[in-house]
């Protein structure tokens, strides 16, 4: 799931490490070129040594240090999957099938939600606001609403799952619980949208 502090921000969806640079320059008072030069002076130093230089000697946060180090090492973006289709192809047929079923169950009731890639994971977004995320591990899938309070309120319905503060683990072959997913999504929506009702009254001509 998205790193702490990044929830709800769209910058994570771009994967561009340079998005951190203005904040680095503002916080540390020197241009990015200064820090890249320091890293270059370490020669063939490994990643941990480069991170230690920034974190221990110059009090960088992990996210800022990682952005600079990875940029210096030639990785200008953390983005691996440009589209959900690329992600599904990477996780295997069974996992992709269940994740697609989860998405379909949610969008059946909330068709306005947009499926996007952010932090290399498929996310559902309501306008500019992320409301649900999914990821695949070796032996399970992880699902997460973007409001930890929701999981707390749903605790009685989650006793058969492994629940952390912000995420829920489900089996790879999970029989999708559409009602549970709806309970995770609905409280987060900016506007609760209801499907249009078809009138049963006959039109008199």
N, C-alpha and C positions, 0 to 999 in steps of 0.2 A: 504494500500500500504506500501512498505518497509519504515522503518524509515529513516529520513534524514541522510546522511553520509554513508549509507550502500548500496547505489545504485551501482549495477554492481559488488558487492563483493559476492563471492560464500559462505563465512562463514555463511551468513544468512540462507542458504539452509540446513545446518546441524542441526541447532537448539541447538548445544552443548554450554552450558553456559561457559564451561571451555575455549572456544576459546578467551574469553575476558581476561583471567588471565595473560598472558604474558604482555599485554598492561597495565594492572592494576599495576603489579609489577614494570614495567619500569617507569610509571608515578609517582607512590607514594613511590617508593623506599623501599618497604617492601614486604616480601612474602605473598602470599594469606592466608597462615595459620595464620598470625598475624591478618588479618581483620576478618577471620572466628572466631577467638578466641574472638575478641571484640564483635561480634554479639552474640556469645554464652553467654557472660557475661550479656547480657540484659535479659536473662531468657526467659520468655514467652511473650516477647514484640511482639506487632503486626507489620505487614508489614510497616505501615507509620513511626512508631518509629525507626525501623531498617534502613529504607531508610534515615530518618532524621539524624541519627548518622553519616552515611557516607557522605551525601551531605552537611550538615550544619557544621559539625565539621571537616570534612577531605576533603572537596571540591571535592567529587566524581561527575562525570557526572551521569545523570540519568541511562544511559544504563549500565555503570559499576556497579553502586550501585544495580540496579535491578538484574544483573547477579549474584552478590555475595549473595544478600539477598535470592533470589530464590534458589540458590544452597544450601545455609545454611538451607533452609526450606525443603530440600529434592527433589526439582525439578531441576534435572541436565540438562534437555533439555526443550526447548520451543516448540519443534516439536510435533504437534498433529496428523498430517496426513503424513503417509509414502509414499502414492501414490495419484495421482489424483483421482483414483477410490474411495478411502476412503473419499476424500473431497467431491466429487459429491454425495456420499451417505449421507453426513451430511447436505446438504443444501436443500434437497427436490427435487422432480421430476421436477417441473416447472423451478426452477432456474438452475438446472443441465442441463436441455434441452437447455436453451438459452446459457449458458456458453459453452456447447459442440458445439453449432452451431457457436458461435463466433470463437472458436478455429478452427473448420473445415473450416470456410470461410478464415481465415488467412493462414492456412497451405495448402489450395488448391493452393494459389498463391506462397507460400513460404514453400514448403514441407520439406526443410532442417531444419526448426526451431524445436527445441526440447521442448516438454512439460515436465515441472518439477514442483516440489513443493518447494517453498521458502517463508519464513515468513508465513507459513501455508496457502498459497494462490497459485493457479495455475499460472505459469509464462511460457512465451515462451522465449527461449534463442537461440541466434545466436552464436554458439561456447561458449565462456566464458562470453558473454555479454547478459544481460537481455534486452529485447526490448518491452515487453508487459506484463501487469499483470491484473488480474481480482479478484474481491471479491464480496460476496453476503451479502446484508443487509436485514432487515425485509421487506422493501417495494421497494427496487430497487437493481440494480447491479451497480458496479463501474468498469470502465475500464480505463486503463492508459498506454499510451506509456511512455517510460523511458526518454523522452526528453521533458521538459516543453515547449521548443520553438515550438515544433510541434503543440501543442494545440493553441498556439498564432497564428501561421500561418494558422490554420484551422478555426479560429474564425467565418468567414462568413458562414461556413457549420455547425456550432454548435449552432446556435441561438435558436433552439428548444429544446436544452438540458440544464441541470444544470451543469455548468462547473466551476471547481475550478482551482487553479494554475496548478495542475498536474494530475487531474482526471476528468472524465466525468461520470455522472449518466445516466443510461438508464433503461427503464422499465423492469420488470421481463419477460414480454412477448414481448420484443423488436423484431421487424422485422429487422433482422441483415442487416446492410448496409455494404456489402463487400467492396465497393469502398472506403468508409470512413475509414474502418479498414486498407485497403491497404495503404491509404495515411498516416496513423499513423505509419505504420511499415516500409515502403520502405526507407524513408530517414535515418533510423537508421542502415540499414544493412551494414556490412563491405564491402561486394561485392554484387552488384545487380545481382541476378541470374535469368537467363531467361530460360524458358522451351525450350528443344531441338526442332528444327523445322524438320518436316518430309518433305523430298524432294518430289516434285510432278513430277520430271522428270522420264521418263521411262528409264530403263536400257536396253541397246541394247546388246543382246547376240549373 
